[in-house]
């Protein structure tokens, strides 16, 4: 997104160069004839094209207010999700996932995503850290808990994981845990067979876990079961 703004600024500069080239200060009294028969009109048309393109990149309306990037199981997946985030326009990024305070934060998966976003030109003030969640249910509840007003929120992950997010969010909206007027956009990354297999089993487990509501589901952590599933499909 920030790259688009840099390109937009460059296009505006180029457009002004063409506008200047399109002026001939030695024109005769027959201005209109000289203008259309010379190359001046061509320069101005090219300049106008660059101007419109640059302006569009600079002031293009963002499609999201928040973009949630849940940490994955591996750095490779974190980088893939962060790369996917580069395609979206948003005001804030929420990096969601547990940070082990007993280890240096710079080695955490959150730090990996943070560094990649900084490489994309994202400012620290545009990032929010949600560091408590240990599973998808908590990713959704804690991250969306930071969104109080009617907003449009994007979530990035592989398709089966997004199905689980949708299941949880719909349940949380019904219970009033999340404002119903928050709009969610599910933004998929590519999905491996391992992710599909794990996601299918995890979604069955999550549906059973939610049968008595979000509060009851939060009492039953998924860590051991999730690790067991990963061993089966891994």
N, C-alpha and C positions, 0 to 999 in steps of 0.2 A: 504493500500500500504506500509506504513512504517512498519507494522507488518510483511509483507512478507520479507522485508530487514533484520529484526531482526532474523527471522527464517532462512533466507539464511545464515547469518553470523554464526548462531549456527550450521547449517549443515556442513559448511566448517570446523569448529573446530572439530566436530565429525569425519569428514572424515580423518583429519590428525591423530586423535587418532587411527583409524583403520589402517592407513598406517604404523604407528609406531609399532602397534601390529603385523603387518604382516612381520616384520623383525626379524630374529633370528640370533643373532650375534655369535652363537655357531655352525653354519652350518659346515658340513664337506666339503671336497673337491668336493664331488659330489653335487654341489649346485642346479643344475636344478632338479635332482631327488628328493632331500629333499624338494625343494620348492613346487613342484606339488603334492607330496604325503603327505605333512603336511597340516596344516591349514592356512599357510601363504597366499596362493592364495585366499582362501575364504575371509580373512580379507581385502585383497587389492581390491577384487571385491566389497565388501560392502562399503569400503572407496570410491571407484570410483563412486558408485551410489550416495552416500551422497554428494560428491564433485560436480558432475554434477547438482544435484538438487539445492544445495546451490548457485552455480554460476549462475544458471538460474534465481533464485529469486533475486539475487543481481544486475545483469546487464540486466535483462529483459527489452526489449525496451518498452517505454511508447507508448500508442496508441493515446494519446491526448496531445495537447499543452496547452489548456485551458479547464476548466470545469466550466460551469455556473450553479449556484444553485440559482434560483429565490426564494425569500421568499414566503411562502404560507400564508394562512389565519389563520392558527393555529400552535402552537408549535409542535403538534403531526405530522403534515405534514412536517414541517421543519426538524424534526428529521428523518423522513422516507427518505426524499431526501438526507440528509447528510449520512445516513446509506448506501444508494444506491451509493453514491460517493466513498465509501470505496472500492468498487469493481473495480474502474477504476484507471488507471495509467495516471497521468497528471503532467505537470510542474507547472501550476498555477491554482488556484481556484478563481473564481469571484463570490462573494456573491452579488446578485443583488436585490435591493429593497429600497424603500424610508425609510429614517431614520428621525423620528420626532425630530428635534433639541430642542424642548421645553420640552422634557422628557429625563431622564437619559438614555444614550446610552446602559448601561448595561442591561436595561430591554427590549431592542428592539429585534425583530426577527433576525436581523443581528447578534446580540451578541449571540443568542442561537446557530445559525449555526457555528459561529466562535469558540465558546467554544467546540462544538462537534468535529470540525475538529482538534482542539488542542489536544483533547483526543485521536484522531487517530494518533497523532504524527506529524501533519502538522505544519510546521514552519510559523510564521507570515509573513516572507518574501516571502512565497509561496502563500499568499492570497492577493487578490485585492478586494477592497470594491467599489461597485457602489451604491451610496446612493440617486440618484435623481429620479429614475423611480417609477411611481405610477400605471403602468399597464403593460400588456405584450408587447405592442408595444414599450414602453420606455425601458423595460427590454432588448429587443433585440437590439434596436438602440444604447443605451448607453453602454451596455456591449460589443457588437461587435465593437463599436467604439474604444475600447482599443486594438483591434487586427488589426495591420496595415499590416502585411505581410501575405504570404500564410501559413496558419496554419490550424490545425485540432481542432475543437471546439466541445465539448460535452455540451448538455443541458439536465438537469434532471427535470422531472415533470411527471404528470399523462398523459396518451395518448391523451385525448381531448385537454389538454393544449398544448401539443407538436404539435398538428395539427395547433393550432393558431400561435405558434412560426414559424412553417414552412411557413404558409401563409404570415406572415409579412416579414420574411427573404427573401422569393422568390421575393416579391414585392420590397423590399429595394435593392436587387441585381439588378433587372431590372432598377431601377432608379439610380443606381450608388451610393447609400448611404452606401452600404456594398460591400467590394471587392468580385468579383465573384469567385475568386480562394480560398476563405475560405471554407473549407470542414466542414460540420455540421453533427454531430452524435446525433440522438435523443434517449435519454436513459430513458425508461419509468419506473415509479414506479407502484405499484398496484393502480387500479382505483375503487373508490366507486361509487355506483349508483348516489349519490348526485353530485359527480364530473362529472360523465358522463352527467347528466341532465344539470348542470350549463354550462359545456363545450360546449354542443351542441348548447344552446341558445347564449352563448357568441361568438361562432365561426360564427354564422349567423350574429350577430351584427358587428363583426370585418370585415367580408367580405364586408358588406355594408359600413362600415367606411372607408375602403381602396379603394373604387371605384374611388376616385379622387386622389389617391396617398398618400404617407406617410406624406408629409408635411401638407396636408389638414386634414388627419386623426388625426395628433397630436393636431390640434386646437380643436378637439371635445373629451374632456375627458370622460372616461367611469365610473368614480367613482359612480355617483348616479345610473346609469343604472345597473352597476354591482352589487351594493348593492340590488337593486330591484329584480334582477334575483335570487340572493342568498336567499332572503326572500321567493320567490316563491317555490324554490326547497328545502329550508331548513326545 
